[in-house]
Amino acid sequence: MIEKQADIKHLQDRIHTLEGLLNDISAYIYTKDLQGRYTFVNQIVLDLFDKQMQDVIGKDDSDFFDTQRSNQVLKNDQLVIKQQKEITFEETNYISSLEEFRTFKTVKTPLFDNNGKIAGICGVSYDITEQKRYEEIIREQKHLLDAVLDNVDAHIYMKDHTRTFRYANRHVAEAFDLPIEKIIGKKDSDIIPQDIADAFWESDRQVLASQKKHVCEEIFTDKENNNYRFHSVKMPYHINDKTPAVIGFSTDITQLYQLKEELQIQANTDSLTQLNNRRFFIKCADKEYQRSVRHNLTMSVITLDIDNFKDINDNFGHPTGDAVLIALSNNLAKAVRAEDTLSRTGGEEFSILLPDTNLEQAHQLAERIRESQEKLSINTDKAGDIRVTISIGLATRKNSDKGFDALFSRADNALYHAKKLGKNTVWSAND
């Protein structure tokens, strides 16, 4: 009898110790019978329900949860009993004592009696309400950030030191013609041609090496072989304070660049003949003159104008004069080399810059041009088919020349002399 009492006392002590341990655990621990009545709860469950132990044991969840608002707890209990295996859930329940919803991560395990028959369930739940709230805040912030970055007029991306994309906004996805999920986690060379990927990576690598912001212009070619030009700003970044990465902001300046090129062409082009204008001619001539002097090379200039052009305008009008200018321009363009610079330098005056060309070679070209123009029949609306002649002056660089102006002036003087000789003539400044 004494031994039995001792065993009971020992068992009671062990149960008390176990209850103490379960009460110290920051998890909701409980057991229920097959009818869903509580057979054990630890202290944290009592605190949640704001009840004493005797007020909970033998009661079911309808006494503590608003099962009309949420019945996940009942469904999950029945699922564990039916399947007789451990199941992990997330449960959201309305706690009557708190008058609010709480979310729990719960592991429920079936309990069996000595005969192996299911007798109830044991549950261990962790309150993850705050965690879920923070996750929702993070999701909302990410959604907001994505909305902002997707609507910024720039291609924004992040690549780590292995050339792997960690982030890409909508504009990047559209440029690559891929969904974002097909970009994240892929290396740049897996998405775009190797040579283009290597060109992008060169500036990325500079940022990683210097750990400083880098600004550059980059060219991207899409699948249709269209070229796009970008102004890129790249900054160093460390993912989780350890993985080196680059954040890039690339703005499409293709249209701006094309406009700049068009304006540059317009600034250097004669609008009527589409030849280079005087401004461009002088700019190129000064550079070529310096090159010629520096390397002791020959250089010649031809200058020409249309004979009796004023009579054409006076007799047939300016549209006819324009047609003559255009026809002459086309004829001249066929005669010059790729390295020559042909320009309309005045009303009916044209000039040709001839690099690496001596006086004899320049004279031969001038004669071919004069003869070709003399034979050319020009069709006009008002005057019908007409022919015009040209007078040509030419000069070759001398060591005594102080600059291109001196050479150009001698060519002009030669043109004036050709006019005096009766026009339709070539005259060299050295003649």
C-alpha positions as CSV (number, residue, x, y, z in Angstrom):
1,M,0.0,0.0,0.0
2,I,2.8,2.3,0.9
3,E,4.7,1.4,-2.3
4,K,1.6,2.1,-4.4
5,Q,1.2,5.5,-2.7
6,A,4.8,6.2,-3.5
7,D,4.3,5.3,-7.1
8,I,1.3,7.6,-7.4
9,K,3.3,10.4,-5.7
10,H,6.1,9.8,-8.1
11,L,3.7,9.9,-11.1
12,Q,2.1,13.0,-9.8
13,D,5.5,14.7,-9.4
14,R,6.4,13.7,-13.0
15,I,3.1,15.1,-14.3
16,H,3.6,18.3,-12.4
17,T,7.1,18.6,-13.8
18,L,5.9,17.9,-17.3
19,E,3.1,20.5,-16.9
20,G,5.7,23.0,-15.7
21,L,7.8,22.4,-18.8
22,L,4.8,22.6,-21.1
23,N,3.8,25.9,-19.5
24,D,7.3,27.3,-20.0
25,I,7.2,26.6,-23.8
26,S,6.1,29.6,-25.9
27,A,3.7,27.5,-27.9
28,Y,0.1,26.6,-27.5
29,I,-0.1,22.9,-26.5
30,Y,-3.3,21.0,-26.0
31,T,-5.0,17.7,-26.4
32,K,-8.6,16.9,-27.4
33,D,-10.8,13.8,-27.4
34,L,-12.6,12.5,-30.5
35,Q,-15.5,14.8,-29.7
36,G,-13.2,17.8,-29.8
37,R,-13.3,18.4,-26.0
38,Y,-10.2,19.6,-24.4
39,T,-8.4,17.1,-22.2
40,F,-5.3,19.2,-21.6
41,V,-4.1,22.8,-22.3
42,N,-0.9,24.6,-21.2
43,Q,-0.9,28.0,-19.5
44,I,-0.4,30.0,-22.7
45,V,-3.7,28.5,-24.0
46,L,-5.5,29.5,-20.7
47,D,-4.1,33.0,-21.1
48,L,-5.3,33.2,-24.7
49,F,-8.8,32.1,-23.6
50,D,-8.7,34.1,-20.4
51,K,-9.9,31.1,-18.5
52,Q,-8.9,28.8,-15.7
53,M,-8.1,25.1,-16.3
54,Q,-11.5,23.9,-14.9
55,D,-13.2,26.3,-17.3
56,V,-11.5,24.7,-20.3
57,I,-11.3,21.0,-19.7
58,G,-14.3,19.2,-21.2
59,K,-15.3,22.2,-23.3
60,D,-15.0,22.3,-27.1
61,D,-13.8,25.0,-29.5
62,S,-17.3,26.6,-29.8
63,D,-16.8,27.9,-26.3
64,F,-13.6,29.8,-27.2
65,F,-13.7,30.5,-31.0
66,D,-16.4,32.0,-33.1
67,T,-16.8,29.0,-35.4
68,Q,-19.4,30.9,-37.5
69,R,-16.6,33.3,-38.6
70,S,-13.9,30.7,-39.0
71,N,-14.2,26.9,-38.7
72,Q,-10.7,26.0,-39.9
73,V,-9.9,24.5,-36.5
74,L,-12.8,22.1,-36.6
75,K,-12.1,21.0,-40.2
76,N,-8.4,20.4,-39.4
77,D,-9.2,18.4,-36.3
78,Q,-11.5,16.1,-38.3
79,L,-8.9,15.7,-41.1
80,V,-6.2,14.5,-38.6
81,I,-8.7,12.0,-37.0
82,K,-9.8,10.8,-40.5
83,Q,-6.3,10.4,-42.0
84,Q,-4.7,9.4,-38.6
85,K,-1.4,11.1,-39.4
86,E,0.4,14.3,-38.5
87,I,-0.6,17.3,-40.5
88,T,0.8,20.9,-40.5
89,F,-1.6,23.8,-41.1
90,E,-2.0,27.5,-41.0
91,E,-5.2,28.3,-39.2
92,T,-6.9,31.7,-38.8
93,N,-9.4,31.7,-36.0
94,Y,-11.6,34.3,-34.3
95,I,-10.7,34.4,-30.6
96,S,-13.9,35.3,-28.7
97,S,-12.0,36.5,-25.6
98,L,-9.8,38.9,-27.7
99,E,-12.5,39.8,-30.2
100,E,-10.0,39.5,-33.1
101,F,-8.6,37.0,-35.6
102,R,-5.4,35.3,-34.9
103,T,-3.3,33.2,-37.3
104,F,-1.5,30.1,-36.0
105,K,1.0,27.7,-37.5
106,T,-0.2,24.4,-36.1
107,V,1.0,20.8,-36.1
108,K,-1.7,18.3,-35.1
109,T,-0.9,14.7,-34.3
110,P,-3.3,11.8,-33.7
111,L,-3.3,10.2,-30.2
112,F,-3.9,6.4,-29.8
113,D,-5.0,4.3,-26.8
114,N,-3.3,1.2,-25.6
115,N,-5.1,-0.9,-28.1
116,G,-3.9,1.3,-31.0
117,K,-7.3,2.9,-31.6
118,I,-7.4,6.6,-32.2
119,A,-8.4,8.4,-29.1
120,G,-7.9,12.1,-29.9
121,I,-5.4,14.6,-31.1
122,C,-2.5,16.6,-29.8
123,G,-1.9,20.1,-31.1
124,V,1.1,22.5,-31.0
125,S,0.4,25.9,-32.3
126,Y,2.5,29.0,-32.8
127,D,0.9,32.5,-33.0
128,I,2.2,33.9,-36.3
129,T,-0.3,36.8,-36.5
130,E,2.4,39.5,-36.3
131,Q,4.6,37.6,-38.7
132,K,1.7,37.5,-41.2
133,R,1.0,41.2,-40.7
134,Y,4.6,42.0,-41.4
135,E,4.6,39.7,-44.4
136,E,1.5,41.5,-45.7
137,I,3.2,44.9,-45.1
138,I,6.3,43.6,-47.0
139,R,4.1,42.4,-49.8
140,E,2.3,45.7,-50.0
141,Q,5.6,47.6,-50.0
142,K,7.0,45.3,-52.7
143,H,3.8,45.8,-54.7
144,L,4.1,49.6,-54.3
145,L,7.9,49.5,-55.1
146,D,7.2,47.4,-58.2
147,A,4.5,49.7,-59.3
148,V,6.9,52.7,-59.0
149,L,9.8,51.0,-60.6
150,D,7.7,49.6,-63.4
151,N,6.4,53.1,-64.2
152,V,9.7,54.9,-64.0
153,D,10.8,55.6,-67.6
154,A,14.0,53.5,-67.2
155,H,15.2,49.9,-67.5
156,I,16.1,49.0,-63.9
157,Y,17.8,45.8,-62.9
158,M,20.1,44.2,-60.4
159,K,22.9,41.7,-61.2
160,D,25.2,39.9,-58.8
161,H,28.9,39.3,-59.2
162,T,28.2,36.0,-61.1
163,R,26.3,38.0,-63.8
164,T,23.0,36.6,-62.5
165,F,19.9,38.8,-62.6
166,R,18.4,39.3,-59.1
167,Y,15.8,41.9,-60.2
168,A,14.3,43.3,-63.4
169,N,11.5,45.8,-63.9
170,R,8.8,45.7,-66.5
171,H,10.8,47.7,-69.1
172,V,13.7,45.2,-68.9
173,A,11.3,42.3,-69.4
174,E,9.8,44.1,-72.4
175,A,13.3,44.8,-73.9
176,F,14.2,41.1,-73.5
177,D,10.7,40.0,-74.7
178,L,10.6,37.7,-71.7
179,P,8.4,37.5,-68.6
180,I,10.2,38.7,-65.4
181,E,10.2,35.2,-63.9
182,K,12.2,34.0,-66.9
183,I,14.9,36.6,-66.2
184,I,15.4,36.4,-62.5
185,G,18.0,33.8,-61.6
186,K,19.4,33.7,-65.2
187,K,22.8,34.9,-66.3
188,D,22.9,37.8,-68.8
189,S,24.5,35.5,-71.5
190,D,21.5,33.1,-71.1
191,I,19.1,35.8,-72.2
192,I,21.0,38.0,-74.7
193,P,23.8,37.2,-77.2
194,Q,27.2,36.7,-75.7
195,D,28.9,39.7,-77.3
196,I,26.2,42.1,-76.1
197,A,26.1,40.5,-72.6
198,D,29.9,40.9,-72.5
199,A,29.7,44.6,-73.5
200,F,27.1,45.2,-70.7
201,W,29.2,43.2,-68.2
202,E,32.3,45.3,-68.9
203,S,30.8,48.4,-67.3
204,D,29.1,46.2,-64.6
205,R,32.6,44.8,-63.8
206,Q,34.0,48.3,-63.4
207,V,31.4,49.2,-60.8
208,L,32.1,46.0,-58.9
209,A,35.9,46.6,-59.0
210,S,35.8,50.3,-58.1
211,Q,32.7,50.2,-55.8
212,K,31.9,53.6,-57.4
213,K,29.0,54.9,-59.5
214,H,29.6,54.6,-63.2
215,V,27.9,56.5,-66.0
216,C,28.1,55.3,-69.6
217,E,26.2,54.9,-72.9
218,E,25.3,51.4,-74.1
219,I,23.8,49.8,-77.2
220,F,21.3,47.0,-77.1
221,T,20.2,45.0,-80.2
222,D,16.8,43.3,-80.0
223,K,15.6,40.1,-81.7
224,E,14.5,42.1,-84.8
225,N,18.1,43.5,-85.1
226,N,17.0,47.0,-84.0
227,N,19.6,49.0,-82.2
228,Y,18.7,51.0,-79.0
229,R,21.0,53.4,-77.3
230,F,20.9,53.8,-73.5
231,H,22.2,56.2,-71.0
232,S,23.1,54.0,-68.0
233,V,23.9,54.8,-64.4
234,K,25.2,51.9,-62.4
235,M,25.8,51.7,-58.7
236,P,27.5,49.1,-56.4
237,Y,25.3,47.2,-53.9
238,H,25.6,44.3,-51.5
239,I,22.8,41.8,-51.2
240,N,22.3,40.9,-47.5
241,D,25.4,42.9,-46.8
242,K,27.6,40.3,-48.4
243,T,26.9,39.4,-52.0
244,P,28.4,42.0,-54.4
245,A,25.9,43.3,-57.0
246,V,25.2,46.1,-59.4
247,I,22.0,48.1,-59.7
248,G,21.6,49.7,-63.1
249,F,19.2,52.4,-64.3
250,S,19.3,52.6,-68.1
251,T,17.3,55.3,-70.0
252,D,16.4,54.8,-73.6
253,I,17.9,57.8,-75.5
254,T,17.5,56.2,-79.0
255,Q,15.1,58.9,-80.2
256,L,17.1,61.6,-78.7
257,Y,20.3,60.3,-80.2
258,Q,18.6,59.9,-83.6
259,L,17.3,63.5,-83.3
260,K,20.8,64.7,-82.5
261,E,22.2,62.9,-85.5
262,E,19.4,64.3,-87.7
263,L,20.1,67.8,-86.5
264,Q,23.8,67.3,-87.0
265,I,23.2,66.2,-90.6
266,Q,20.9,69.2,-91.2
267,A,23.5,71.5,-89.8
268,N,26.1,70.1,-92.2
269,T,23.9,69.5,-95.3
270,D,22.6,71.8,-98.0
271,S,18.9,71.4,-98.0
272,L,18.4,71.7,-101.8
273,T,21.2,69.5,-103.2
274,Q,21.7,67.3,-100.1
275,L,25.5,67.8,-100.5
276,N,27.7,69.0,-97.6
277,N,27.4,72.7,-96.9
278,R,30.1,75.3,-96.7
279,R,30.3,75.0,-92.9
280,F,31.0,71.3,-93.1
281,F,33.5,71.7,-96.0
282,I,35.6,74.3,-94.1
283,K,35.6,72.1,-90.9
284,C,36.8,69.0,-92.9
285,A,39.2,71.0,-94.9
286,D,41.0,72.5,-91.8
287,K,41.4,69.0,-90.4
288,E,42.7,67.6,-93.7
289,Y,45.1,70.5,-94.1
290,Q,46.6,69.8,-90.7
291,R,47.0,66.1,-91.5
292,S,48.6,66.9,-94.8
293,V,51.1,69.3,-93.2
294,R,51.9,66.9,-90.3
295,H,52.6,63.9,-92.6
296,N,53.9,65.9,-95.6
297,L,51.2,64.7,-97.9
298,T,49.8,66.3,-101.1
299,M,46.4,67.9,-101.0
300,S,44.4,69.7,-103.7
301,V,41.1,71.7,-103.9
302,I,38.8,72.1,-106.8
303,T,36.3,75.0,-106.9
304,L,33.7,75.4,-109.7
305,D,30.6,77.3,-110.6
306,I,27.9,77.2,-113.3
307,D,28.5,79.5,-116.3
308,N,25.8,82.1,-116.9
309,F,23.6,80.7,-114.0
310,K,22.0,84.1,-113.5
311,D,20.6,84.0,-117.0
312,I,18.9,80.7,-116.3
313,N,17.2,82.1,-113.2
314,D,16.2,85.3,-114.9
315,N,14.9,83.6,-118.1
316,F,13.3,80.5,-116.7
317,G,12.8,81.1,-113.0
318,H,14.3,79.8,-109.8
319,P,12.7,76.3,-110.0
320,T,14.6,75.7,-113.2
321,G,17.7,77.0,-111.6
322,D,17.2,74.6,-108.7
323,A,16.8,71.7,-111.1
324,V,20.1,72.6,-112.7
325,L,21.8,72.8,-109.3
326,I,20.4,69.3,-108.3
327,A,21.5,67.8,-111.6
328,L,25.0,69.2,-111.3
329,S,25.2,67.9,-107.7
330,N,24.3,64.4,-108.8
331,N,26.8,64.5,-111.6
332,L,29.6,65.6,-109.3
333,A,28.7,63.0,-106.7
334,K,29.3,60.3,-109.3
335,A,32.8,61.7,-110.1
336,V,34.4,61.9,-106.7
337,R,36.0,59.2,-104.5
338,A,34.7,58.1,-101.1
339,E,37.5,60.0,-99.3
340,D,36.8,63.3,-101.2
341,T,34.6,65.9,-99.7
342,L,32.1,67.5,-102.1
343,S,30.1,70.5,-100.9
344,R,27.9,73.3,-102.2
345,T,29.9,76.3,-100.9
346,G,27.8,79.1,-102.4
347,G,24.8,79.8,-104.6
348,E,26.1,78.1,-107.8
349,E,29.5,77.4,-106.4
350,F,30.8,73.9,-105.5
351,S,34.1,72.8,-104.0
352,I,35.8,69.4,-103.8
353,L,38.5,68.6,-101.2
354,L,41.0,66.0,-102.6
355,P,43.3,64.3,-100.0
356,D,46.5,62.7,-101.2
357,T,46.0,64.2,-104.6
358,N,48.7,66.1,-106.6
359,L,48.2,68.9,-109.1
360,E,48.2,66.6,-112.2
361,Q,45.7,64.2,-110.7
362,A,43.4,67.1,-109.6
363,H,43.6,68.6,-113.1
364,Q,42.7,65.2,-114.7
365,L,39.6,64.9,-112.4
366,A,38.6,68.5,-113.2
367,E,38.7,67.9,-116.9
368,R,36.6,64.8,-116.6
369,I,34.0,66.7,-114.6
370,R,33.9,69.6,-117.1
371,E,33.5,67.3,-120.1
372,S,30.8,65.2,-118.3
373,Q,28.9,68.3,-117.4
374,E,29.2,69.7,-120.9
375,K,27.5,66.6,-122.3
376,L,24.8,66.3,-119.6
377,S,21.3,67.1,-120.8
378,I,19.1,68.4,-117.9
379,N,15.4,68.0,-118.1
380,T,13.4,70.9,-116.7
381,D,9.7,71.7,-116.6
382,K,9.9,75.2,-118.0
383,A,13.0,75.2,-120.2
384,G,12.8,71.6,-121.5
385,D,16.1,69.9,-122.0
386,I,19.0,72.3,-121.5
387,R,22.8,72.0,-121.1
388,V,25.0,74.1,-118.9
389,T,28.8,74.4,-118.7
390,I,31.0,75.0,-115.7
391,S,34.3,76.8,-115.0
392,I,36.8,75.2,-112.7
393,G,39.7,76.4,-110.7
394,L,42.1,74.2,-108.7
395,A,45.1,74.5,-106.5
396,T,47.5,72.2,-104.6
397,R,49.0,72.8,-101.1
398,K,52.3,74.6,-101.0
399,N,54.7,74.5,-98.0
400,S,54.5,78.3,-98.1
401,D,50.7,78.3,-97.4
402,K,49.9,79.6,-93.9
403,G,46.7,77.6,-93.7
404,F,43.8,76.2,-95.7
405,D,42.5,79.7,-96.3
406,A,45.5,80.4,-98.4
407,L,45.0,77.2,-100.5
408,F,41.3,77.9,-100.9
409,S,42.0,81.5,-102.0
410,R,44.3,80.4,-104.7
411,A,41.7,77.9,-106.0
412,D,39.1,80.8,-106.1
413,N,41.6,83.0,-108.0
414,A,42.1,80.1,-110.5
415,L,38.3,79.9,-110.9
416,Y,38.1,83.6,-111.6
417,H,40.9,83.2,-114.2
418,A,39.0,80.4,-115.9
419,K,35.9,82.6,-116.2
420,K,38.0,85.4,-117.7
421,L,39.3,82.9,-120.3
422,G,35.8,82.4,-121.7
423,K,34.3,79.9,-119.3
424,N,33.8,76.1,-119.7
425,T,37.5,75.9,-118.8
426,V,39.8,74.4,-116.1
427,W,42.6,76.6,-114.8
428,S,45.2,75.7,-112.2
429,A,46.7,78.1,-109.8
430,N,50.1,76.9,-110.9
431,D,49.4,77.5,-114.6
